[in-house]
């Protein structure tokens, strides 16, 4: 997984179970809800308020086209790149960025600018000082925006098809995955953040989203056939 699998590889003692299971991605994660009550759409996000970094500065740090070890190619033909789609793309980039890193200390704080407070506090904040993450996930990925579902005035779900064909553990031998087509959805909320402005944030990530398999599965499988 991106965050979840990464947490399970950390050289830390007594990793909180919620942090291990919540993760923002792995090929084996389920679509189970994360624990805890959900904040209402109008909740004020304060996690970024204590940072000297602005939202634009944080966004510029996100490697939208991936990194040297994990290049990312986008197919944006499936839906307009609206504010909520762009915010979901930032969430996806953040989770893969974290998953390919061994030092999380410069990355985790950026999560304040892409996640709701609740998501950040439960899945990221406990690991802000981790610099010994093991066995990163590397290899090229391709991401297709499949669609956007409005769940209310301040909520939306953005679904991606991710080609994991060459995405692997750094210690594994390169080989093409058979189960390379992965649907992942990001539930987004538009909240007032610490800067007093509205921003879309990731409130939940559903990896291997079987609930949207009937709608997008065939298209995703057909699309996820790339070569480096």
C-alpha positions in Angstrom: 0.0 0.0 0.0 1.1 3.6 -0.2 0.7 4.8 3.4 -0.8 1.6 4.9 1.8 -0.8 3.5 4.5 1.6 4.2 3.5 1.8 7.9 3.7 -1.9 8.2 7.4 -1.8 7.1 8.5 0.9 9.5 11.2 0.3 12.1 9.0 1.4 14.9 7.5 -0.4 17.9 3.8 -0.7 18.6 2.5 0.9 15.4 -1.1 1.9 16.1 -3.4 -0.5 14.4 -5.5 2.3 12.9 -2.5 3.7 11.1 -1.5 0.4 9.7 -5.0 -0.4 8.3 -6.2 3.0 7.2 -3.6 3.6 4.5 -4.0 5.6 1.4 -3.1 2.5 -0.8 -1.9 -1.0 -1.5 -2.8 -3.6 -4.0 -4.2 -5.6 -1.2 -6.2 -2.9 0.7 -10.0 -3.2 0.9 -12.6 -0.5 0.6 -13.5 -0.6 4.3 -14.3 2.7 5.9 -11.8 4.2 8.2 -12.8 4.3 11.9 -14.0 7.4 13.6 -16.9 9.8 13.1 -16.9 11.9 9.9 -16.6 15.6 10.1 -19.5 17.6 8.5 -18.8 19.2 5.1 -18.7 22.7 6.7 -16.1 21.7 9.3 -13.2 24.1 9.6 -9.9 22.6 8.8 -7.2 23.9 11.1 -4.3 21.4 10.6 -2.5 23.6 8.1 -3.0 26.8 10.3 0.1 26.1 12.3 2.4 25.8 9.3 4.4 28.7 7.9 3.9 27.1 4.4 1.1 28.4 2.2 -1.2 26.0 0.3 0.4 27.1 -3.0 3.8 26.4 -1.6 2.7 23.0 -0.4 1.1 22.2 -3.8 4.3 23.1 -5.6 6.2 20.5 -3.6 4.0 17.7 -4.8 5.6 15.7 -7.6 2.6 15.6 -9.9 4.5 13.7 -12.5 6.0 11.3 -10.0 9.6 10.9 -9.0 12.7 9.3 -10.5 11.9 6.0 -8.9 8.1 6.3 -9.5 7.2 8.2 -12.6 3.6 9.0 -13.1 1.8 9.5 -16.4 -1.7 11.0 -16.4 -4.7 10.4 -18.7 -7.1 13.3 -18.0 -9.5 12.6 -20.8 -12.1 11.0 -18.6 -13.3 14.1 -16.7 -12.6 17.9 -16.6 -9.8 18.8 -14.2 -12.1 20.6 -11.8 -11.0 21.8 -8.4 -12.2 18.5 -6.7 -10.5 16.4 -9.4 -7.2 18.3 -9.0 -7.4 17.9 -5.3 -8.0 14.2 -5.6 -5.0 14.0 -8.0 -2.9 15.7 -5.3 -4.1 13.2 -2.8 -3.1 10.3 -5.1 0.3 11.9 -5.8 0.9 12.4 -2.1 0.2 8.8 -1.2 2.4 7.3 -3.9 5.1 9.8 -3.1 5.1 8.7 0.5 5.1 5.1 -0.4 8.2 5.4 -2.5 10.2 7.2 0.2 12.4 5.9 3.0 12.4 9.2 4.8 8.9 10.5 5.6 9.9 13.5 7.6 9.8 16.1 4.8 6.7 14.5 3.2 4.2 13.8 6.0 3.7 17.5 6.8 2.5 18.2 3.2 -0.4 15.9 4.1 -1.9 18.7 6.1 -2.6 20.5 2.9 -4.2 17.6 1.0 -6.2 15.9 3.8 -9.0 16.7 6.1 -7.9 17.2 9.8 -9.5 13.9 10.8 -7.7 11.9 8.0 -4.4 13.6 8.8 -4.6 13.1 12.6 -5.4 9.5 12.4 -3.3 8.2 9.5 -0.3 10.6 9.2 0.3 12.7 12.3 1.7 9.7 14.4 4.5 9.3 11.8 5.6 12.8 11.2 9.1 12.0 12.6 9.6 8.7 10.8 12.9 8.5 8.8 13.3 4.7 8.7 10.5 3.5 6.4 11.6 0.3 4.7 11.1 -1.4 1.3 9.6 1.5 -0.7 7.2 0.9 -3.6 8.8 1.9 -6.9 8.2 1.6 -10.7 6.2 3.6 -13.2 2.4 4.0 -12.8 -0.2 5.4 -15.2 -3.4 7.0 -13.9 -6.7 7.6 -15.7 -9.4 9.8 -14.3 -12.5 7.6 -14.7 -15.3 9.9 -13.3 -16.6 12.2 -10.6 -19.7 11.6 -8.5 -21.2 14.6 -6.6 -22.3 13.6 -3.1 -23.6 17.0 -2.1 -22.6 20.6 -2.5 -19.4 20.1 -0.5 -18.6 16.5 -1.2 -17.6 14.4 -4.2 -16.0 11.1 -5.1 -13.3 11.0 -7.7 -12.4 7.5 -9.2 -9.1 6.7 -10.9 -7.9 3.7 -12.8 -4.2 3.1 -11.9 -2.0 0.8 -14.0 0.2 -1.1 -11.5 1.8 -3.3 -14.0 5.3 -2.3 -13.1 4.7 -1.0 -9.6 6.6 -3.2 -7.1 8.5 -3.4 -3.9 12.0 -2.1 -4.3 13.4 -5.4 -3.3 11.3 -7.4 -5.8 12.5 -8.5 -9.3 10.9 -6.4 -12.1 8.0 -8.3 -13.7 4.6 -7.4 -15.1 1.7 -7.8 -12.6 -1.2 -9.8 -13.8 -3.7 -7.9 -11.6 -2.4 -4.5 -12.9 -5.7 -2.6 -13.3 -6.6 -1.0 -10.0 -9.7 1.2 -9.3 -9.2 3.7 -6.4 -11.6 6.3 -5.3 -11.1 9.5 -3.2 -13.9 10.9 -1.2 -13.4 14.7 -1.2 -14.7 17.4 1.1 -14.6 21.2 0.5 -13.8 22.8 3.8 -12.7 26.1 5.2 -9.0 25.7 6.0 -6.6 27.5 8.2 -6.0 30.3 5.7 -9.7 31.2 5.8 -10.3 29.9 2.3 -12.2 26.9 0.9 -10.1 24.0 -0.3 -11.0 20.5 -1.4 -9.4 17.8 0.8 -9.2 14.0 0.8 -11.4 12.6 3.5 -11.2 8.9 2.6 -9.4 6.7 0.1 -10.9 3.4 -1.2 -8.3 1.2 -2.8 -9.4 -1.7 -5.0 -12.8 -0.1 -5.1 -15.1 -3.0 -5.9 -18.2 -0.9 -5.5 -17.3 0.8 -8.8 -16.1 -2.4 -10.6 -19.4 -2.8 -12.5 -19.2 0.8 -13.8 -15.5 1.1 -14.6 -13.9 -2.3 -14.3 -14.0 -3.4 -17.9 -12.8 0.0 -19.1 -10.0 0.1 -16.5 -8.7 -3.4 -17.4 -8.7 -2.6 -21.1 -6.8 0.7 -20.5 -4.2 -0.6 -18.1 -1.9 -2.2 -20.6 1.0 0.3 -20.8 4.7 -0.3 -21.3 7.6 1.8 -19.9 
